[in-house]
Amino acid sequence: MKDLNERGLENQVKGTAKEVKGQVRGDVGDATDNTSEHIKGRAEQLEGKIQKNFGKGERKLDPDNV
């Protein structure tokens, strides 16, 4: 079983990747004037930001990380 620090780091990395992917998807939606892709991209970007911040919180809560 992973400890909080490992899970937090994993969530930070996955969240950052999702955030970047959403940013690109949203930008492509802007460039192609595709509102649906723009919205989906920005939603994915927000999900990534939340996951990344959740990971940061997990790492701060890890008692071994003091």
trRosetta pair geometry for C-beta under 8 A, 3 or more apart (Angstrom, degrees):
i j d omega theta_ij theta_ji phi_ij phi_ji
2 6 4.1 -120 -167 88 106 126
2 7 4.9 129 114 -53 125 86
2 10 7.4 -7 175 -3 164 139
3 6 5.4 93 54 12 68 101
3 7 7.1 -140 98 0 32 93
3 62 6.2 80 145 -136 104 117
3 64 6.6 2 162 24 153 135
4 7 5.8 -60 -142 44 31 107
4 8 5.7 35 158 -25 67 111
4 58 4.9 -156 -173 174 88 85
4 59 6.7 169 136 -94 89 30
4 61 5.6 -104 177 87 155 91
4 62 3.7 -169 81 -85 113 88
4 63 7.9 91 32 7 134 62
4 65 7.6 -102 88 -5 105 125
5 8 5.7 -55 -144 36 25 113
5 9 6.4 25 157 -19 62 105
5 58 7.6 180 -85 129 22 90
5 59 5.4 68 -126 -127 59 75
5 62 4.2 41 -52 -96 83 173
5 64 6.4 -80 -21 72 132 107
5 65 5.2 148 -86 -60 118 123
6 9 5.9 -54 -148 35 29 109
6 10 6.3 30 153 -18 63 107
7 10 5.6 -55 -148 38 32 113
7 11 6.3 31 154 -17 66 106
7 55 7.5 -147 129 -127 61 79
7 58 5.5 -93 95 161 96 152
8 11 5.8 -56 -147 38 30 109
8 12 6.3 34 153 -22 65 105
8 55 4.4 124 -169 -172 58 66
8 56 6.7 121 -174 -75 110 10
8 57 7.3 -153 -125 69 115 45
8 58 3.3 -166 -84 88 98 104
8 59 3.4 -174 122 -48 155 78
8 60 7.8 163 -137 4 158 55
8 61 7.9 163 -69 40 137 88
8 62 6.7 -110 -1 -33 138 120
9 12 5.6 -52 -149 33 32 114
9 13 6.4 29 155 -17 65 105
9 55 6.7 142 -60 -179 8 118
9 59 6.5 87 -52 -82 67 122
10 13 6.0 -56 -148 37 29 108
10 14 6.2 22 158 -11 66 110
10 55 7.0 -154 70 -124 47 124
11 14 5.9 -56 -138 44 30 106
11 15 5.7 33 160 -22 65 113
11 51 5.4 -139 -174 172 89 83
11 52 7.0 173 137 -104 78 26
11 54 5.5 -86 158 91 145 94
11 55 3.0 -174 89 -79 99 105
11 58 6.3 92 33 20 139 140
12 15 5.8 -59 -144 39 23 112
12 16 6.3 25 158 -21 62 107
12 51 8.0 -179 -90 129 23 77
12 52 5.2 64 -138 -146 55 68
12 55 3.6 -151 -47 110 69 144
12 56 6.1 92 -91 -55 112 68
12 59 7.4 -2 -35 -24 130 132
13 16 5.9 -54 -148 33 27 110
13 17 6.5 26 154 -17 62 107
13 55 7.7 -171 7 -161 55 170
14 17 5.7 -56 -150 37 32 112
14 18 6.2 30 153 -18 66 108
14 48 7.9 -140 130 -133 60 81
14 51 6.1 -73 98 142 94 138
14 55 7.8 148 44 -58 86 143
15 18 5.7 -55 -145 38 31 110
15 19 6.1 36 154 -24 65 106
15 47 8.0 -141 -135 128 78 61
15 48 4.8 133 -173 -172 59 61
15 49 6.8 129 174 -80 109 8
15 50 7.2 -140 -138 73 122 44
15 51 3.3 -169 -94 94 104 93
15 52 3.1 -164 114 -53 134 67
15 53 7.4 -152 168 5 162 51
15 54 7.2 161 -71 40 148 91
15 55 5.9 -151 4 0 133 126
16 19 5.5 -52 -147 33 30 115
16 20 6.5 28 155 -17 64 104
16 48 6.7 123 -88 174 7 111
16 52 5.3 93 -55 -100 66 126
17 20 6.0 -56 -149 36 30 107
17 21 6.2 30 153 -18 65 109
17 48 7.0 -142 73 -136 43 125
18 21 5.6 -54 -144 39 31 113
18 22 6.2 32 155 -19 64 107
18 44 6.0 -129 176 171 88 87
18 45 7.6 174 133 -107 73 28
18 47 5.9 -76 145 97 136 95
18 48 3.2 -172 94 -91 91 104
18 51 6.3 52 44 41 141 140
19 22 5.9 -57 -150 37 27 110
19 23 6.4 32 151 -23 62 105
19 44 8.0 179 -103 130 27 72
19 45 5.3 63 -150 -151 58 62
19 48 3.1 -158 -53 113 65 133
19 49 5.3 95 -104 -56 121 66
19 52 6.3 -18 -29 -24 135 135
20 23 5.5 -51 -150 32 33 116
20 24 6.5 31 153 -17 65 103
20 48 7.3 -142 6 164 51 166
21 24 5.9 -55 -151 37 31 109
21 25 6.2 30 152 -18 65 109
21 44 6.2 -72 98 138 94 132
21 45 7.9 -162 75 -80 57 66
21 48 7.2 151 42 -63 88 147
22 25 5.5 -54 -141 39 33 111
22 26 6.1 33 158 -19 66 107
22 41 4.9 139 -171 -176 60 58
22 42 6.5 116 167 -101 109 11
22 43 7.1 -137 -143 72 127 42
22 44 3.2 -171 -95 94 108 90
22 45 3.0 -157 109 -53 128 65
22 46 7.2 -131 152 7 164 52
22 47 7.1 149 -60 41 150 90
22 48 5.7 -159 7 2 127 127
23 26 5.9 -57 -149 38 26 110
23 27 6.3 25 154 -18 62 109
23 41 7.0 133 -81 169 4 107
23 45 5.2 97 -56 -105 63 124
24 27 5.7 -58 -148 38 30 111
24 28 6.3 31 154 -20 66 104
24 41 7.1 -133 77 -146 42 125
25 28 5.7 -52 -148 35 31 111
25 29 6.5 34 151 -20 62 105
25 37 6.1 -130 171 178 84 89
25 40 6.3 -77 142 101 131 91
25 41 3.2 -170 99 -103 90 104
25 44 6.2 39 47 47 142 139
25 45 7.9 -156 51 -42 99 95
26 29 5.5 -53 -151 35 33 115
26 30 6.5 37 149 -20 65 101
26 37 7.4 174 -107 135 32 73
26 38 5.2 64 -150 -150 68 54
26 39 8.0 121 -115 -24 90 10
26 40 7.8 -166 -79 76 71 55
26 41 2.9 -165 -52 108 65 126
26 42 4.7 88 -102 -53 136 70
26 44 7.9 -160 -39 49 97 97
26 45 6.2 -34 -16 -23 135 133
27 30 5.4 -48 -150 33 36 114
27 31 6.3 34 152 -19 67 105
27 41 7.1 -138 7 155 51 159
28 31 5.6 -53 -144 38 33 111
28 32 6.1 11 162 0 67 111
28 34 7.6 -14 123 45 75 120
28 37 6.1 -71 95 144 92 137
28 41 7.1 157 42 -72 86 152
29 32 6.3 -66 -138 50 25 94
29 34 4.6 -101 -143 77 71 88
29 35 6.9 93 174 -114 113 8
29 36 7.1 -143 -135 74 124 46
29 37 3.2 -171 -92 96 105 91
29 38 3.2 -162 119 -56 133 62
29 39 7.4 -144 168 7 165 50
29 40 7.3 151 -65 45 148 86
29 41 5.4 -158 1 5 127 131
30 33 7.5 18 -178 -77 29 38
30 38 5.6 95 -56 -104 65 115
32 37 7.0 27 61 51 120 145
34 37 4.2 36 107 21 119 113
34 38 6.4 162 92 -19 63 86
35 38 5.4 -56 -147 35 33 117
35 39 6.3 30 158 -18 68 105
36 39 6.0 -57 -150 36 28 107
36 40 6.3 24 154 -14 64 110
37 40 5.6 -55 -141 42 33 111
37 41 6.0 36 157 -22 66 109
38 41 5.9 -59 -150 36 24 112
38 42 6.4 19 157 -14 63 108
39 42 6.0 -56 -146 38 30 106
39 43 6.3 31 155 -20 65 107
40 43 5.7 -55 -147 36 29 112
40 44 6.3 29 154 -18 64 107
41 44 5.8 -55 -147 37 30 110
41 45 6.3 35 151 -23 64 106
42 45 5.3 -49 -146 34 34 118
42 46 6.5 37 153 -20 64 102
43 46 5.7 -53 -152 35 32 112
43 47 6.5 36 149 -20 64 103
44 47 5.5 -49 -148 34 35 115
44 48 6.4 38 152 -20 64 104
45 48 5.7 -55 -153 35 30 113
45 49 6.5 32 150 -20 64 105
46 49 5.6 -51 -148 34 34 113
46 50 6.5 34 153 -18 65 104
47 50 5.8 -56 -151 36 31 111
47 51 6.3 28 153 -17 66 108
48 51 5.7 -55 -144 38 31 110
48 52 6.1 34 156 -22 66 107
49 52 5.7 -53 -146 35 29 113
49 53 6.4 24 157 -13 63 107
50 53 6.0 -60 -148 40 29 106
50 54 6.2 33 152 -23 65 107
51 54 5.5 -52 -146 34 31 116
51 55 6.5 36 153 -21 63 103
52 55 5.7 -55 -156 33 30 114
52 56 6.8 33 148 -20 63 102
53 56 5.4 -46 -150 31 39 115
53 57 6.5 42 151 -20 65 102
54 57 5.6 -54 -154 35 33 114
54 58 6.5 37 148 -22 65 102
55 58 5.5 -49 -147 32 35 113
55 59 6.5 34 155 -18 65 103
56 59 5.9 -56 -153 35 32 110
56 60 6.6 30 151 -19 65 105
57 60 5.7 -55 -149 35 33 110
57 61 6.4 27 155 -17 66 109
58 61 5.8 -63 -150 38 30 109
58 62 6.9 47 150 -42 63 94
59 62 5.8 -34 -156 2 37 117
59 65 6.1 176 177 -148 70 177
60 65 7.3 -121 -125 95 20 135
62 65 4.0 68 83 1 108 117
63 66 6.4 -19 -171 -23 46 114
